[in-house]
Amino acid sequence: MRILIAEDDANSLHLLKKYLESKGHQVIGALNGQEALEKCTQEKPDVLLLDVMMPKLDGWTVLQRLRESGVKLPVIMVTAKDSTDDKVRGFSTGADDYITKPFDLREVEARLEAVMRRVSQSPYMQVGALQIDDERKEVRLYGQTIELSPKEYDLLKLLASRPGKVFSHREIIDAIWQDNPYASSEDVKKYIYLLRNKLEKDAEDPKIILTVRGFGYKLGIV
């Protein structure tokens, strides 16, 4: 996982970072709420471990701004408080889980993995103005339904599963054309072209499906 930890105590941040990296995760740190918000956009983490008591912006404000902007990033709140009111506030604002200090490092990792499992099993994805309902196989962009073929849908869903991640041609072929040993980069390019013509205002100047030259494609901020 690519984990963003927002924690104003440098020692606690270092300890969490060292432990989670030893388990194979990539960890990004933020020492205040404003920095956490900025890194949510810049670093595209898979999950945010968010301390409540932080300078500049507290955790409640960070969470509220993320949810108001439509960001569906999974968030686990971390606080020294253990009252029912705090937990209710966190969940009602859009938190996915809640950890109380002091905590066991193994519990933190277990909760991170549990949240990511729940998110990956959800039939509904939203990235900004792009909405994908996997149960109904429906796609909406800015409230408008977009009609896609099964391959176009699968490709868009793959890109939307990790917004900001660059998918190589090989990764896309392996995910979308598993049963076709003859699939090639030309198939990828064809369906990227088709998707852009259905999603972009100007397919020649794409803002949603972006090319990262020499590497592949990624979903931009919609």
N, C-alpha and C positions, 0 to 999 in steps of 0.2 A: 504494500500500500504506500501511497504518497500522502504522508500525514503532516498537517500543519498544527503545531502546538503553540497556542497563545497563552503565555505564562510570564508574569512580570518578575518572578523570582528566578534569577539566572542559574542558581544552583539546582533548583528543581527542574528547570528546562534542560540543563545539561544532563542530569541523571536520566530523565525520560528519553532524551534523544539518544544517549549512549545505549540504553537498554533496548529500545525499539530498533535501532540500527543493527544491533547484534542479532536481532531476530529476522533480519533481511528487509526491513522496511526503509523507505526513504523519508527523512524527517526534515522539516523546515521549521524554524523558530520565529516567533514574534514576541517582543517584550512589552507591547502595549496594544490597546484595542485598535487604534488607527492603523498601526502597522499590520495587524491581523487582517483588517478589511482590505488593505492594499494587496497583501500577498494572496488573498483568496482569488483576486482577479489576475494577478501576475503569475502565480505559481501553479494554478489549477490543481489544488490538492484533491485527493479522493475523500478525505474526511478531516474535520476540524475538531481538535480537542481544545475547548475554550474555557479558560478560567474566568470566573465571574468578577473578581476584584482586580481590576487593572487600571493603570493610569490612562489619561486622554479620553478613552472610551471604555466603559465597563462592558462586561460580557453580555449583559442584557441588551445594551444598545447595539453592539455588534450583531447579535443574533437577529434583532428586530430589523436592522437595516438590510441584512442579507435576505431575510424573508420578504421584506417589502419590495426588494429589487427582483424578486422571482428566482433567486438562486436556491437550488435544491440540494446544495451540499449537505451531507449528513453532519450533524453537530452533536458532540457530547459535551455537556456542561460539567465543569469541575469547580467545586466550591468547598469551603470549610463549613458552610452552614448545612444543617441536616433537618430543616423544618419542612413539613408538608407543604406550607405556603410557597416556599422557594421552588420545590419540585413542580408544583402545579403551575407556577408562573413560567418555569422553563419549558414544560411540555406545551402549555397553551401558546407560547410565543413561537414554537416550532422546533424545540430541541428533540433529538432522537433518543437521547439517554442522559443519565445523570450519575456522576461519581462524586462521592464525598471524601474530602481529605480527613485524615491521612488514608492513603490507599496502598494496596499491594500492586507492584508493577505487573504482576501476572494478571491481575484483575483488569488493569487498564488495557492490556493487549487483548484479553478475552472479550471485553466489551467492544473494542474497536472492530474486531473480527465479526462479532455478532451483528453489529449495526450494518457492516458492509454486506453481510449475507442477506439481511432483510431488504436492503436497498436493491441488491442485484436480483432478488426474487420478485420485486414489485412489477406489476404489469404496466405501470404508468411512469413515463419519464417526461420531464420538462427542462428545457434549456432556454432560459429567457422566454421569448415569444413562441418558441417551437415546442409543441406538445405531441407526444406519441403515446397512444393508448394501445398497448399490445394485445389486450383482450379483444378489442374491436377491430384491430389492425387499421386504426385511423390516425391520420396525421393532420395537425392544424398548425398554421403559421399566421400569427397576428389575428387569430380567430377564424381564419378562412380554412376550410377543408381542402387538403391537397390530395388528389388522386394519384396513387403510385402503384406501379407493378410490384409483384412479390419481390423481385430482385432489388428494385429501387428501394423498397421499404426496408429490406434486410440490410442494405448498405447504409441507409440513413440511420437505422437503429444502432448499428455497430459504431458509427462515428459519434452518435449521441450518448453512447454508453460511457464514454470517457471524453467529455468536452475538453478541447485543447490538446489532447494526446495526438501525436502524429502516427497514423497507421501506414505502414509500408505497403507496397503492392502485394508482397508475399503474405502479410498478415491478413489483408482483405481477401485475397484469393483463398487462403486456408479457412477463413470464417464463412465466406459467402458461397464458394464453389467447392465445397468439401467433396462432393460426389463427381466432380468433373476434372479428371486428370489433365485435360487439354486446356483448361482455363489459363489465361495469360494476362499480362499487363494491359493488353489491348481491350480486354473485357472490362477491366477496372476503369480505364479511361472512358470507355463508352458509357458506362453507367454513371460515372461522375458527371459527364456531359449531360446526360438525360436528367439527372437530379437537379443540376444547376438551372436547366431550362424551366423546371417546374417551381423551383424555390427562390431563385434570385430575381431581383428587379432588373439587373443587367448581368446576364450570364457571362459576358465578356469581362466584367469587373466584379467578380464574386466577393461577397462579404460573409456568406454563411459557410460554404464549403471551400476551404482555402487550400491552395497548393503550397507545399513546403518543398522547394526545388531540391531534387537529389534525395529526398527522403520519403515523401508520400503526401497524404491528405489529412486534414483535421477539420473539426467543426469549430467555427469561430463563434464569437459572442453574437447572439441574435437579438 
